[in-house]
Amino acid sequence: MNSPVANSQADPYPALGLRLDPRFVGGLIEYVRARGGIPFAEFMDRSLYGLDGEGGYYNSGVVSIGNASNDDFVTAPERSRYFGRTLAKALVDMHTAMGRPGRFDVIEMGAGNGTLARDIIETLKIEHIELHDALRYTIVERSRALIVRQQRVLAGRPRVRWIHASADSLPLRKVRGVFLSNELPDAFPVHRAVVRHGELNEIYVTVDSHGNFSEEERSPSAALAAVLMDLNKVFPIAAQPEGERLTVNIRAIHWMRELGMALDEGYVLTFDYGGPGAIRKAPYTVFDWEQYPLEIGYQYPGVVDMTSHVDPIILSKVGAGEGLEPIATTKAPQGVYAQPVFLQAYGLRESLRREKDSIKRNRGLRLLGKDYSNFFALVQRKTRQISCPDKSNDQKGLLSGEAPVRQKEGVHVYRLGDIPALNDISRRGEFPAGYYVHFMRLPNMDVNLSSFRRGKVICSGCVGEDGRILWPDGLRVRAAHDTYIVITPFSASEMENRLVHGGNVASCGPYAQGCLLGEAKQ
Ligand SMILES: C[S@@+](CC[C@H](N)C(=O)[O-])C[C@H]1O[C@@H](n2cnc3c(N)ncnc32)[C@H](O)[C@@H]1O
């Protein structure tokens, strides 16, 4: 099958006001011709990142990410500083859940103008100095031109470093902290495939005798063939209808694996557009805040951005195979949240209520509106592999020689999705003996003291002498998204009493502080 898709010799759409770089286009035509055709992913890669590092959309210096009407696209951090401010709160939460280590790495991959990094660091400096002091901020960026821009924006910020590399081959290992990205995997070049008799053909780009880019179906390239087995595990190809066109983000699969290997302990926080089933959507081009069909990408290689929707379910499943467990709830079983829901959970709406400048407030509110209805937040976690002391007496384990860390006294709050972490701590006997373990319904996702007042105890267990949780026999909890586990010195009746009589847990000596992920400590 051979179908011409573009005439790249002249400026085919002068009304769009786009300027072709004839040298780059000529070079690209030669590149494709000399190879007798290339997979679509390679075409997309060259269009975005150039030939031998020269030209290409992201290298050209023309890329304009921002809030002005002549920018190509606006990302959430460019839309409003409240995106970074809210993410700073999530990072505080994660730092807390990890026991507030004195060094906490945040690795931002694909940082654009550097705006998100700036807003996170500024917020931490003003509001969370402890984390600011522990923070080591690393930007992994593929575009040299954008690194220059980021370095200007972040000039004078201590402990920020850059790695010029692709996020899917990270020169990093044993990271303790958070891997963070906004709109990264959508920028990865994607392979395009067609289901034929339960298997995949791949779409190649060729050049016809008139100098037009054409599409052609061929058997899968080595790169696609190499991931088919893994892809099949998370997305069975034989079950897809004949002729279905798929957009396979191979780099995103490698990227997830890479993160699993690089992270020793901590979180992966991925924001992007797309959703379940995005693998069935075609890539497209973007400029002037508008989406255009893929054809424009063939007409203006190196001039327009090319992108594709991201399938977070596939990422979540691939990550799970690498030890990145999704932070799941009943509503988000794969750890995939609507981005506005995630931002609300970290108090964006409340922060905006306090904003006096109406322009800033409205910009922030847009992060919760329809512009972001197809954006997701994927939240994954890796817990440290701790060697079990009673099995490893004769070995030097990771933590051997260290005294077990006892939890500080207080009220500890877990989401149901955190049960694996909870069990892990329980196995190590780290909870205060004599404490109670309550399953509670707390009406707000963003647990805070007022939500405790409106909470209800569903059932309870306790912490034994050895610090392990003793769950009630035959425990069955019908979990809802607002079910939490609260570990506290108060029995169920004391708890109810305080809740009914309007007292709050915090006023009773030991304190409670809400968090979305993991444990709340103070
Ligand atoms: C759509 S922009 C998003 C920029 C920024 N995160 C924001 O929200 O404004 C994609 C960013 O990812 C970078 N990028 C694309 N592919 C990459 C890769 N394989 N490794 C690292 N960075 C990459 C681009 O250069 C750019 O900085």
PDBQT file of the ligand as one rigid body, heavy atoms in Angstrom, charges set to zero:
ROOT
HETATM    1  C1  LIG A 601       5.977  19.545  25.092  1.00  0.00    +0.000 C 
HETATM    2  S1  LIG A 601       7.441  20.103  25.776  1.00  0.00    +0.000 S 
HETATM    3  C2  LIG A 601       6.987  20.248  27.477  1.00  0.00    +0.000 C 
HETATM    4  C3  LIG A 601       7.872  21.209  28.182  1.00  0.00    +0.000 C 
HETATM    5  C4  LIG A 601       7.621  21.418  29.676  1.00  0.00    +0.000 C 
HETATM    6  N1  LIG A 601       7.610  20.200  30.419  1.00  0.00    +0.000 N 
HETATM    7  C5  LIG A 601       6.346  22.178  29.933  1.00  0.00    +0.000 C 
HETATM    8  O1  LIG A 601       5.444  21.611  30.539  1.00  0.00    +0.000 OA
HETATM    9  O2  LIG A 601       6.262  23.342  29.545  1.00  0.00    +0.000 OA
HETATM   10  C6  LIG A 601       8.435  18.646  25.717  1.00  0.00    +0.000 C 
HETATM   11  C7  LIG A 601       9.793  18.795  26.364  1.00  0.00    +0.000 C 
HETATM   12  O3  LIG A 601      10.422  17.510  26.409  1.00  0.00    +0.000 OA
HETATM   13  C8  LIG A 601      11.717  17.585  25.820  1.00  0.00    +0.000 C 
HETATM   14  N2  LIG A 601      11.968  16.254  25.289  1.00  0.00    +0.000 N 
HETATM   15  C9  LIG A 601      11.377  15.657  24.243  1.00  0.00    +0.000 A 
HETATM   16  N3  LIG A 601      11.842  14.416  24.084  1.00  0.00    +0.000 NA
HETATM   17  C10 LIG A 601      12.729  14.219  25.089  1.00  0.00    +0.000 A 
HETATM   18  C11 LIG A 601      13.528  13.119  25.480  1.00  0.00    +0.000 A 
HETATM   19  N4  LIG A 601      13.519  11.976  24.811  1.00  0.00    +0.000 N 
HETATM   20  N5  LIG A 601      14.304  13.254  26.563  1.00  0.00    +0.000 NA
HETATM   21  C12 LIG A 601      14.344  14.419  27.268  1.00  0.00    +0.000 A 
HETATM   22  N6  LIG A 601      13.624  15.496  26.921  1.00  0.00    +0.000 NA
HETATM   23  C13 LIG A 601      12.820  15.391  25.853  1.00  0.00    +0.000 A 
HETATM   24  C14 LIG A 601      11.575  18.696  24.817  1.00  0.00    +0.000 C 
HETATM   25  O4  LIG A 601      12.809  19.194  24.398  1.00  0.00    +0.000 OA
HETATM   26  C15 LIG A 601      10.763  19.685  25.636  1.00  0.00    +0.000 C 
HETATM   27  O5  LIG A 601      11.565  20.344  26.582  1.00  0.00    +0.000 OA
ENDROOT
TORSDOF 0
